[in-house]
Amino acid sequence: MFTINAEVRKEQGKGASRRLRAANKFPAIIYGGKEAPLAIELGSRQSHEHAS
């Protein structure tokens, strides 16, 4: 098990996601349970560490 540090995204959509990627960040959405989907952003280094 591991912990992911993330921030809630204030902007959503294609343009906002492109700006995050340009800033070396990774847009993501958490789905599950009975909760509403949650848009988050991760730093690129952290996302690559856990992707393997």
Summary of the structure (lengths in Angstrom):
residues: 52
radius of gyration: 11.5
end to end distance: 13.3
largest distance: 32.7
contacts: 98
relative contact order: 0.26
helix: 33%
strand: 27%
